Amino acid sequence: MLLLVPTPAPATARRRRVGGAGPCVRCSSLRELERSPSPRPDDRLPPLREAKRVVLVRHGQSTWNAEGRIQGSSDISVLTPKGESQAETSRLMLLSDSFDACYTSPLARSRRTAEIIWADRNEDLIPDSDLREIDLYSFQGLLKNEGKERYGVLYQQWQKNAANFNIDGHFPVQELWDRAQNCWKRILAHEGKSVLVVAHNAVNQALVATSLGLGTEYFRILLQSNCGASVLDFTPRTGGVSPSVCLNRLNQTPNSPVASGSSGGRKTSTRIILVCQGATQDSTEISLTGMGYAPLNMLGMIQSQKTAELLLDQKVNGILCSPQVAAVDTATTICEVQEAADCLGADCVPRYVEMKKLLELEIDDAFQTKQKSFGEIAQSRWLGSVEYKTLEGLWAQSKEAWQALLNELSDDTSTDTTLIKPIHHSWTSNESSSTAG
């Protein structure tokens, strides 16, 4: 298993609440560097007069989640005690956010989650039938193994080619994308500056994808865990066209972000955890200055130690890191904690954790020049030639880094967890977005 995990960002760049500032994982200006030659339609979202934030939350665990049944848009299952507890944790996580409205799916499991999160707020919930879960027709109510046994090839198509899946004369994923597009017209038309949406795994995936101009092939890629939260920021543009969109957070869960075993409720055979280095002696907030060449400062040391503690539940048998000083220092801290974790007795022999420096993870000198911060460039609709070439080069280098990581994976036949340690906050964001597929 391969693991690649993010460390805490510098304190100046971090907020405790979900609605706070965070790294722009995918912005419209960045997507232009990797999009296909065909132009993105400018009418996919309604124009805005002022900035707006939308927080998407999936419902808590339902009875049919626990049973492994295909729910679709059926309204039979309800929240389990665990689901109620997850919703309460989400309420606390979102307590300090000043929402102006809450849209919810009318299905019981979602509406109950919304009621728990929205408990002490005065405004009424706004039900929207288009926020119901994906319509799966004859599949609904079946245990997953029953679907496989009863429908055979059709069920296999649902698993392998969902975007083109056809059942009972319907194309569920394509219909879902159309519904999500309609939802955005109503959500963005609301006068509030901050809107909460409580719905379901598939429809929240569709909302994220359609806001970014991504097609149905992204179904099951933008997974949403029970009570996972995703944050989208919309910035107005002149000319009456669609706003710029930044995916600020994706599937931030109430539980540990590195809990073993599953992702979005699905078992995983390979997991990659991105770790950003700790703060350095000359670091500034999310900038492209030469953070990697300076050693960690006191805050960076604390951040590295905290991240090492966060990873104690993971069995890390190897670490890949950039050869730059701050990355090596961060990786070394994690390595030392991992090696000592299982060795509490007097006669214990520490577990060996291999640490390897990977040149492809080093930030090139071209990206160390002092200029606009990564966040400023990413949020801007207009990129100057220098900024554009810088980001284009960074994008290309991150793809080369991914290829090097995959090559390392192909040489590792073990099932132990491996930790990979990239170099820089902006590069971590770039990697996350470029591998969304």
For each residue, the residues with C-beta under 8 A, 3 or more apart:
1: 268 269 270 271 415 416 417 418
2: 270 271 272 405 409 412 417 418 420
3: 258 271 272 273 314 316 417 418 419 420
4: 271 272 273 274 275 405 419 420 421 422
5: 258 273 274 275 307 310 311 419
6: 257 273 274 275 276 428
7: 275 276 277 278 303 304 306 307 330
8: 14 303 306 307
9: 13 14 23 276 286 425
10: 13 14 279 283 285 299 303
11: 14 279 299
12: 285
13: 9 10 21 23 285 286 425
14: 8 9 10 11 20 22
15: 19 20 21 22
16: 20 96
17: 20 93 94 95 96 97
18: 55 93 94 97 229 231 249 252
19: 15 53 55 94 96 97 98 194 231
20: 14 15 16 17
21: 13 15 248
22: 14 15 231 248 249
23: 9 13 248 286 375 425 428 429
24: 27 30 233 246 247 248 375 378 379 429
25: 246 247 248 249 250 429 432 433
26: 30 31 212 246 247 432 433 436
27: 24 30 31 244 245 246 247 378 379
28: 31 32 40 212 213 244 245 246 381
29: 32 244 377 378 379 380 381 383
30: 24 26 27 33 34 378 391 395 430 433
31: 26 27 28 34 35 40 212 213 433
32: 28 29 35
33: 30 391 392 395
34: 30 31 395 434
35: 31 32 40 213
36:
37:
38:
39:
40: 28 31 35 44 213
41: 44 213
42: 241 242
43: 241 242
44: 40 41 181 210 213 242
45: 184 188 211 234 242 243 245
46: 184 185 188 189 242
47: 236 237 240 241 242 243
48: 51 52 188 234 235 236 243
49: 236
50: 193 236
51: 48 193 233 234 235 236
52: 48 188 192 193 194 195 233 234 243
53: 19 193 194 195 231 232 233 234 248
54: 187 188 194 195 196 197 231 232 234
55: 18 19 94 97 99 194 195 196 197 229 230 231 232
56: 197 199 204 207 208 224 229 230 231 232
57: 90 94 113 117 196 197 198 199 204 227 228 229
58: 113 198 199 200 201 204 224 225 226 227 228
59: 62 79 83 87 105 107 109 110 112 113 198 199 200 226 227
60: 79 80 82 83 84 85 86 87 90 109 112 113 116 226 227
61: 65 66 79 80 82 83 86 226
62: 59 65 66 71 77 78 79 80 83 109
63: 66 67 77 78 79 80
64: 67 68 69 70 71 74 76 77
65: 61 62 68 71 77 80 83 226 265
66: 61 62 63 80 82
67: 63 64 143
68: 64 65 143 144 145
69: 64 77 141 142 143 144
70: 64 136 139 140 141 142 143 144 147
71: 62 64 65 74 77 133 136 140
72: 133 134 135 136 137 139 140 172
73: 107 132 133 134 135 136 140
74: 64 71 77 140 141
75: 106 107 108
76: 64 141
77: 62 63 64 65 69 71 74 108 109
78: 62 63 108 109 112
79: 59 60 61 62 63 83 84 87 109 112 113
80: 60 61 62 63 65 66 83 84
81: 84 85
82: 60 61 66 85 86
83: 59 60 61 62 65 79 80 86 87 109 113 226 227
84: 60 79 80 81 87 88 112 116
85: 60 81 82 88 89
86: 60 61 82 83 89 90 226 227 254 255
87: 59 60 79 83 84 90 91 112 113 116 117 227
88: 84 85 91 92 116
89: 85 86 92 93 227 254
90: 57 60 86 87 93 94 113 116 117 227 229 254
91: 87 88 94 95 116 117 119
92: 88 89 95
93: 17 18 89 90 229 254
94: 17 18 19 55 57 90 91 97 99 117 196 229
95: 17 91 92
96: 16 17 19
97: 17 18 19 55 94 194 196
98: 19 194
99: 55 94 102 121 192 194 195 196
100: 123 190 191 192 193 194 195
101: 123 126 190 192 195 196
102: 99 114 117 118 121 123 125 126 195 196 197 198
103: 125 126 127 128 131 183 186 187 195 196 197 198 199
104: 110 111 113 114 125 126 127 128 131 197 198 199
105: 59 110 111 127 128 131 132 133 198 199 200 203
106: 75 110 111 127 128 129 131 132
107: 59 73 75 110 111 132 133 200
108: 75 77 78 111 112
109: 59 60 62 77 78 79 83 112 113
110: 59 104 105 106 107 113 114 131 133 198 199 200
111: 104 105 106 107 108 114 115 125 127 198
112: 59 60 78 79 84 87 108 109 115 116
113: 57 58 59 60 79 83 87 90 104 109 110 116 117 198 227
114: 102 104 110 111 117 118 125 196 198
115: 111 112 118 119 125
116: 60 84 87 88 90 91 112 113 119
117: 57 87 90 91 94 102 113 114 196 198
118: 102 114 115 121 123 125 196
119: 91 115 116
120:
121: 99 102 118
122:
123: 100 101 102 118
124:
125: 102 103 104 111 114 115 118
126: 101 102 103 104
127: 103 104 105 106 111 131
128: 103 104 105 106 131 183 186
129: 106 132
130: 179 180 182 183
131: 103 104 105 106 110 127 128 179 183 197 199 200 203
132: 73 105 106 107 129 135 199 200 203
133: 71 72 73 105 107 110 199 200 201 202 203
134: 72 73 172 173 175 176 200 202 203 206
135: 72 73 132 170 172 175 176
136: 70 71 72 73 139 140 167 172
137: 72 140 167 168 170 172
138: 151 167 168
139: 70 72 136 142 147 151 155 158 167
140: 70 71 72 73 74 136 137
141: 69 70 74 76
142: 69 70 139 146 147 150
143: 67 68 69 70 146 147
144: 68 69 70 147 148
145: 68 148 149
146: 142 143 149 150
147: 70 139 142 143 144 150 151 155 158
148: 144 145 151 152 155 156
149: 145 146 152
150: 142 146 147 155
151: 138 139 147 148 154 155
152: 148 149 155 156
153: 156 157
154: 151 157 158 167
155: 139 147 148 150 151 152 158 159
156: 148 152 153 159 160
157: 153 154 160 161 162 164 165 166
158: 139 147 154 155 161 162 165 167
159: 155 156 162
160: 156 157
161: 157 158 164 165
162: 157 158 159 165 172 173 216 219 220
163: 173 174 215 216 217 219
164: 157 161 171
165: 157 158 161 162 171 172 173
166: 157 169 170 171
167: 136 137 138 139 154 158 170 172
168: 137 138
169: 166
170: 135 137 166 167 175
171: 164 165 166 174 175
172: 72 134 135 136 137 162 165 167 175 176
173: 134 162 163 165 176 177 216 219
174: 163 171 177 178 216
175: 134 135 170 171 172 178 179
176: 134 135 172 173 179 180 202 203 206 219
177: 173 174 180 181 206 209 210 215 216
178: 174 175 181 182
179: 130 131 175 176 182 183 203 206
180: 130 176 177 183 184 203 206 207 209 210
181: 44 177 178 184 185 210
182: 130 178 179 185 186
183: 103 128 130 131 179 180 186 187 197 203 207
184: 45 46 180 181 187 188 207 210 211
185: 46 181 182 188 189
186: 103 128 182 183 189 190
187: 54 103 183 184 190 195 197
188: 45 46 48 52 54 184 185 234 243
189: 46 185 186
190: 100 101 186 187 195
191: 100
192: 52 99 100 101 195
193: 50 51 52 53 100
194: 19 52 53 54 55 97 98 99 100
195: 52 53 54 55 99 100 101 102 103 187 190 192
196: 54 55 57 94 97 99 101 102 103 114 117 118
197: 54 55 56 57 102 103 104 131 183 187 204 207
198: 57 58 59 102 103 104 105 110 111 113 114 117
199: 56 57 58 59 103 104 105 110 131 132 133 203 204 207
200: 58 59 105 107 110 131 132 133 134 203 204 224
201: 58 133 204 205 223 224 264 265
202: 133 134 176 205 206 219
203: 105 131 132 133 134 176 179 180 183 199 200 206 207
204: 56 57 58 197 199 200 201 207 208 224 230
205: 201 202 208 209 218 219 220 221 222 223 224
206: 134 176 177 179 180 202 203 209 210 219
207: 56 180 183 184 197 199 203 204 210 211
208: 56 204 205 211 212 214 222 230 232 247 250
209: 177 180 205 206 212 214 215 216 218 219 222
210: 44 177 180 181 184 206 207 213 214
211: 45 184 207 208 232 234 245 247
212: 26 28 31 208 209 245 247
213: 28 31 35 40 41 44 210
214: 208 209 210 217 218 436
215: 163 177 209 218
216: 162 163 173 174 177 209 219
217: 163 214 437
218: 205 209 214 215 221 222 436 437
219: 162 163 173 176 202 205 206 209 216
220: 162 205 223
221: 205 218 436 437
222: 205 208 209 218 230 250 251 436
223: 201 205 220 251 263 264 265 266
224: 56 58 200 201 204 205 228 230 251 264
225: 58 228 251 253 255 263 264 265
226: 58 59 60 61 65 83 86 253 265
227: 57 58 59 60 83 86 87 89 90 113 253 254
228: 57 58 224 225 251 252 253 254 264
229: 18 55 56 57 90 93 94 249 251 252 253
230: 55 56 204 208 222 224 247 249 250 251 252
231: 18 19 22 53 54 55 56 247 248 249 252
232: 53 54 55 56 208 211 245 246 247 248
233: 24 51 52 53 245 246 248
234: 45 48 51 52 53 54 188 211 243 244 245
235: 48 51 243 244 245 246 379
236: 47 48 49 50 51 243
237: 47 241 242 243 244 381
238: 241
239:
240: 47
241: 42 43 47 237 238
242: 42 43 44 45 46 47 237 245
243: 45 47 48 52 188 234 235 236 237
244: 27 28 29 234 235 237 379 381
245: 27 28 45 211 212 232 233 234 235 242
246: 24 25 26 27 28 232 233 235 378 379
247: 24 25 26 27 208 211 212 230 231 232 250 433
248: 21 22 23 24 25 53 231 232 233
249: 18 22 25 229 230 231 252
250: 25 208 222 230 247 432
251: 222 223 224 225 228 229 230 264
252: 18 228 229 230 231 249 257
253: 225 226 227 228 229 256 257
254: 86 89 90 93 227 228
255: 86 225 259
256: 253 259 310 313
257: 6 252 253
258: 3 5 273 310 311 313 314
259: 255 256 262 313
260: 313 314
261: 267 268
262: 259 265 266 267 268
263: 223 225 266 268 271
264: 201 223 224 225 228 251
265: 65 201 223 225 226 262
266: 223 262 263
267: 261 262
268: 1 261 262 263 271
269: 1
270: 1 2 409
271: 1 2 3 4 263 268 417
272: 2 3 4 405 420
273: 3 4 5 6 258 311 314 419 420
274: 4 5 6 420 422 428 431 432
275: 4 5 6 7 307 330 331 334 419 420 421 422
276: 6 7 9 422 424 425 428
277: 7 280 291 292 296 300 304 322 324 326 327 329 330 421 423 424
278: 7 296 297 299 300 301 302 303 304 307 326 329 330
279: 10 11 283 296 297 299 300 303
280: 277 283 291 292 294 295 296 297 300 325 326
281: 294 295 296 297
282: 289 290 291 294
283: 10 279 280 287 289 291 294 297 300
284: 287 289 373
285: 10 12 13 373
286: 9 13 23 373 374 375 425 426
287: 283 284 291 370 373 374 426
288: 367 368 369 370 371 372 373 374 390 426
289: 282 283 284 368 369 370
290: 282 293 294 368
291: 277 280 282 283 287 294 326 424 425
292: 277 280 322 324 325 326 327 362 363 368 423 424
293: 290 324 325 326 368
294: 280 281 282 283 290 291 325 326
295: 280 281 325 326 329
296: 277 278 279 280 281 300 301 304 326 329 330
297: 278 279 280 281 283 300 301
298: 301 302
299: 10 11 278 279 302 303
300: 277 278 279 280 283 296 297 303 304 326 329 330
301: 278 296 297 298 304 305 329 333
302: 278 298 299 305 306
303: 7 8 10 278 279 299 300 306 307 330
304: 7 277 278 296 300 301 307 308 329 330 333 334
305: 301 302 308 309 333 337
306: 7 8 302 303 309 310
307: 5 7 8 275 278 303 304 310 311 330 333 334
308: 304 305 311 312 333 334 336 337 338
309: 305 306 312 337
310: 5 256 258 306 307
311: 5 258 273 307 308 314 316 334 337 338 419
312: 308 309 337 338 341
313: 256 258 259 260
314: 3 258 260 273 311 417 419
315: 416 417
316: 3 311 319 334 335 338 353 416 417 418 419
317: 353 354 414 416 417 418
318: 353 354 355 356 412 416 418 419
319: 316 331 334 335 353 354 355 356 418 419 420 421
320: 355 356 357 358 361 405 408 418 419 420 421
321: 327 328 330 331 355 356 357 358 361 420 421 422
322: 277 292 327 328 357 358 361 362 363 421 422 423
323: 327 328 357 358 359 361 362
324: 277 292 293 327 328 362 363 423
325: 280 292 293 294 295 328 329
326: 277 278 280 291 292 293 294 295 296 300 329 330 423
327: 277 292 321 322 323 324 330 331 361 421 422 423
328: 321 322 323 324 325 331 332 357
329: 277 278 295 296 300 301 304 325 326 332 333
330: 7 275 277 278 296 300 303 304 307 321 326 327 333 334 421
331: 275 319 321 327 328 334 335 355 419 421
332: 328 329 335 336 355
333: 301 304 305 307 308 329 330 336 337
334: 275 304 307 308 311 316 319 330 331 337 338 419 421
335: 316 319 331 332 338 339 353 355
336: 308 332 333 339 340
337: 305 308 309 311 312 333 334 340 341
338: 308 311 312 316 334 335 341 351 353 419
339: 335 336 343 350 351 352 353
340: 336 337 343 350
341: 312 337 338 351
342: 348 350 351
343: 339 340 348 349 350 351
344: 348
345: 348
346:
347:
348: 342 343 344 345
349: 343
350: 339 340 342 343
351: 338 339 341 342 343
352: 339
353: 316 317 318 319 335 338 339
354: 317 318 319
355: 318 319 320 321 331 332 335
356: 318 319 320 321 408
357: 320 321 322 323 328
358: 320 321 322 323 361 401 404 405 408
359: 323 362
360: 397 400 401 403 404 405
361: 320 321 322 323 327 358 401 404 421 422 423
362: 292 322 323 324 359 423
363: 292 322 324 367 368 423 424 427
364: 367 368 393 397
365: 368
366: 369 390 393
367: 288 363 364 390 393 394 397
368: 288 289 290 292 293 363 364 365
369: 288 289 366 390
370: 287 288 289
371: 288 386 387 390
372: 288 376 377 380 387
373: 284 285 286 287 288 376 377
374: 286 287 288 377 378 425 426 429
375: 23 24 286 378 379
376: 372 373 379 380
377: 29 372 373 374 380 383 387 390 391
378: 24 27 29 30 246 374 375 429
379: 24 27 29 235 244 246 375 376
380: 29 372 376 377 383 387
381: 28 29 237 244
382:
383: 29 377 380 387 388 391
384: 387 388
385: 388 389
386: 371 389 390
387: 371 372 377 380 383 384 390 391
388: 383 384 385 391 392
389: 385 386 392 393
390: 288 366 367 369 371 377 386 387 393 394
391: 30 33 377 383 387 388 394 395
392: 33 388 389 395 396
393: 364 366 367 389 390 396 397
394: 367 390 391 397 398 426 427 430
395: 30 33 34 391 392 398 399 430 434
396: 392 393 399 400
397: 360 364 367 393 394 400 401
398: 394 395 401 402 427 430 431 434
399: 395 396 402 403 434
400: 360 396 397 403 404
401: 358 360 361 397 398 404 405 422 427 431
402: 398 399 405 406 431 434 435
403: 360 399 400 406 407
404: 358 360 361 400 401 407 408
405: 2 4 272 320 358 360 401 402 408 409 420
406: 402 403 409 410
407: 403 404 410 411
408: 320 356 358 404 405 411 412
409: 2 270 405 406 412
410: 406 407
411: 407 408
412: 2 318 408 409 418
413:
414: 317
415: 1
416: 1 315 316 317 318
417: 1 2 3 271 314 315 316 317
418: 1 2 3 316 317 318 319 320 412
419: 3 4 5 273 275 311 314 316 318 319 320 331 334 338
420: 2 3 4 272 273 274 275 319 320 321 405
421: 4 275 277 319 320 321 322 327 330 331 334 361
422: 4 274 275 276 321 322 327 361 401 427 428 431
423: 277 292 322 324 326 327 361 362 363 427
424: 276 277 291 292 363 427 428
425: 9 13 23 276 286 291 374 428 429
426: 286 287 288 374 394 429 430
427: 363 394 398 401 422 423 424 430 431
428: 6 23 274 276 422 424 425 431 432
429: 23 24 25 374 378 425 426 432 433
430: 30 394 395 398 426 427 433 434
431: 274 398 401 402 422 427 428 434 435
432: 25 26 250 274 428 429 435 436
433: 25 26 30 31 247 429 430 436
434: 34 395 398 399 402 430 431
435: 402 431 432
436: 26 214 218 221 222 432 433
437: 217 218 221
